[in-house]
């Protein structure tokens, strides 16, 4: 159990109150990803997936953006808002998928395919974004790929599972960077099928970052937001959810009468959890606002280079 979940109720309420005070004093907006702790989601002004949070960061008129997620998300907010103060509760809350794609290696990867359009998943560093032609999220990836002329070669990274899913669904060959999200990679076909047998009335829904053999058994495949929307609109009442279990908080809130089962990882570790997302805590959120740090900062040359493919993504996603 995390320290976040065992805070005494009074202490929690005091922190919530202080965060609200600081938000007003600073003219701040609090953004949080669905995979963060429920308490963080409760404190946030906007809770969403990567695309929704990028859009919110682009449109906000707040002076300060406080971003509870992982570091590449806050970097994206800074790229879109160079004049604003962007704060993170924990600057060490990174993304192993993003870290698996180094700028030097990606530069060489691009040189091997000089005529290809480089589509990079938003789960990547500012340096990788700057080396890309267009960015995508799991919410808009299909639209982005479809916007590229059929005669154009595509390289896609860093998530091979999302890339493989897009190739199969769209019938579009792509050269894939061989990275993966450890949270979604952890779901195995064997254990997923055991869960389906244990809960025969439940529908399996899965994020496209899962392995192909897991996706082959899913009744619905979609981004974090799409999975949430599906559980709201579906007539089904029970779901096995193959993505990071933080989303179950919002699913249960939106559909209190339905049953949500986190897809098992293995018998020893029954949930596949993003430990980096969980590094964001209420105490750290309050402290970063009080201290106005850790602050996200980027060299202006890098920011401008990374802005172009992000802007292109947002334009194509309208």
N, C-alpha and C positions, 0 to 999 in steps of 0.2 A: 504494500500500500504506500502511496506517495505521501510526503509530508504535507502536500497541498490538501489532501483529502481529510487530514486529521487536525486541521486548524480548529480551535474552539470557535463556536458560532459567534460569540461576542467579538473575538479578534478578527474574524472574517468581516463582520459588519463594520468594524472600525476601519479596516483597510479599504473596503468598498467606499465608505464615506470619504476617506482621505483621497482616494483616486478621483472621485467625483469633484472634490474641491480643486485638486490640482488641474484636472481637465479644464475646468472653468477659468482658472487663473491663467493657464497657458494658452488658452484657445486651441486645445489639442483634440485630435480625433484618434480613437483607439480602434485599431484593426486587429482581428484575430482569425486564425485559420480554424476550420472545423476539427482539426486533430489536436488542438490544445486542450488543457484541463477544462472541465465544465465551468469552474469558477472564473477562468480567464474569459470564456465565452460570455458569461453573464455580465462581466464588467465592460465588455467591448461595445462600441457603437455599431460596428459592422463585423459580422461573422460570415465568412464565405470561403470559397475555393480560390485557387490562385488567380483565375481570370477575374472573378468578382472583386477581389482585393486590389488587383492592379487597376481596374476601372475606378474603384473608390479612391485610390491614391491619386489617380490622374485628375479626378474631378473635385477633390476636396478644397474648401477655402480656409481650412484650419491653418494655423501658423506652425503647428507641431504635429507630426505623425508618429504615433507610438505603435510599433508593429510587433505583435506577438505571433510568432511563427518560426520559420527558420531563416537563416541569414540572407539567402538569395532573394527572398520575398521583400525584405526590408531594403536590400540593394535596389530592387526594381522600383520601389517607392521613391528612393533617392534619385535614381536616374530620371524619373518623371517629374521630380520636384527639387531641383537643385537649390532653390532659394529657401526651402523649408528645413527645419530641424527634424531629422528622422532619428528616433530612439528605439532601442531594442532592450527588452528585459535581460537578455543573456546573449552577449556577442559570441559565445562559444556554441550556441545552438545552430549548428551547421547542417549540411545535408550530404551524407556519404555518396549519394548518386552524383550530385554536383561535383564533389571532390574527386570522383573517379575519372573525370575528364579534364586533364591538365591542358592549359593553353598551348604549350609547346607541342604536345602530342596531337591536339586537335588541328593545329596549324599544318602539321605534316599530313594528317588525314585529309585535309582539304586539298593539299597540293597533289595528292595522288588522284584526285578527281577534279581537275581545274575547271571543268565546264559545268559542274553540278551546282544546283541550288542547295544551300545549306539551311536546313530547317532544324532549329534547336528547341528542345523542350524547355519550358521556363525554369525547370529544376536544374539550373546551370548557373555558373558564376558570371559576373559582369564581363569578365575577359572572354568567356565563350560566347556570350551574347554579341560582343563587339566583333567577333570573327564570323558571325552568322548573317544570313540574308534575311531571315524572318524567324520570329519566335512563335511557339504555339503552347497551348495548355491542353490538357486532356479534354477540356470542354470544346475547344475550337479546332483541334488538330485536323479533323476531317475536312472542315471548310478550308483551312490553310492549304492542305495537300491538294485539294480539288482546284484551288486557284492557280496552281502551277501548271503551265502548258504540258500536255502529254509527252511532247518530244524532249522535254527537259529531264535530265538525270537529277536525282535527289539523293543527298546524304542526310541521314536523320540521326540525331543523338540527343542526350546520351543514353536514353532508356531503350534497350533492345526489345523489351516485351511490348511496350506501347508501339514501337515502330513495326514490330511483327504483326501486331493486331491490325494496324492501319494498312499494311501491305495486303493482308488477306482480305480485309473488308472492302478495300477500294480497288483491288486488283492492280496495284501500282508498285512496281519494283523500286526498292530503295536500298542504298548501301547503309548498313546500320553500325553505329558505334555500339560496342558490346558492354554497356553499363546496365545496371539494374537497381531498383529500389529494394533494399533488404527486407522491408516490411512486406511488400507484395510478393517477392520472390519466395518468402518463407511458407506460403500456402502450397501444399503438395496435393496432387490429385488423390492420393490414397486417403489422406486425412480428411480432405473435403468430402469425398464420397462416403466416408464413415459418418461424417456429420449429417449428410443428406439422409442416410439410413436411420440415424438416431432421431431426426426430426422430419419425418416423411411428409408432414403437412406444410413445411416451410419451403419457400422459394429461394434458390440461390441467386444472389446478385453480386457482381464483381467489378472491380476497377480494371481497366485495360492494362495496368502495369503488372497484373498477375501473369503467371505463366500460361502459355497457350493451352496446355492440357487441363488447367483449371477453368479457363474461359470456356472451353468446349462444353462444360456442364452447366453453365450459367443461363438462367432464364432471361436475364437482362445484364448488359455490359454498359458501363458509362462512367463518366467523370464523377468526382465526389458530389457535385451539385446535381448531376443527372440521377445518381443513385438516390439521393434524398428526395428529389421530385418524384421519382418512380414509386417510392414507398408511400408517398402521400396520395398519389392518384390511383395506385393499384387497388383492385378489389381484394387482393390477398391480405391475410391478416398476420402472417408470420414469415420472417425473412432471415436467411443466413447471409450475413454481410461480409464479403471478402474484400475488406479494405481496412485501413487503420480504425480502431474501434472508437476513437474520439467522436466520430460522426454519429454514433448511436445516441449521444445526448440530444442532438438536434432532431434526430429521427423520432425519438420517443416523445420529445416536446411537441412535435408537429402531429404525431399520430399516437396519442396516449393509450388508445385501445388496442394497439397492435404489438406484436412480439418481435423483438430484434435480438438475434443470436450472433455474437461475434464469431466469424469463421475461425476454427481452431488452427493453430500453427503445428503443434505436436503435443504429445501427452505431458512432456516436461515443462512446456511453455505454452499454455493454451491460448494465449492471445499474441498476435503479432503487433507490437506497439512501437511507434516512433519515439525513441527515448529523447531525441533532440527536441521534438515538439514539446515534450513534457518537461523540458528544462525551464520553460516559461512558467513562473509561479506568481501568485498575487503579490507576495512580498517583493519579488524582483521587479514586478510591474510598477508598484508604488515607488520603490527606490530609484528606478531609472527616471521616473518623472520628477522626483524630488531633487535628484542630483544632476538631471539633464545629461546623463550619460549612462551606458555606452551610446555614443553617437555614430551613425553610419556616415562615412565620408568616402568620396571617390575622387581620383584625379579627373579634372574637367575633360581632358582629351579622351579618357576611357569612357566617361559618362556620355559624351556626345556620340561616340562610336557605338555604344550599346543602345542608345536611345532610338536610333534609326530602325533596327529590326523590331523593337518593341512597339514603336509607333505604327509600323506596317501591320503588325499583328492586330493592334487595336482597331485600325482602319478596316481590316478585312473581317473583323468580328462584329461590325455594326449590324 
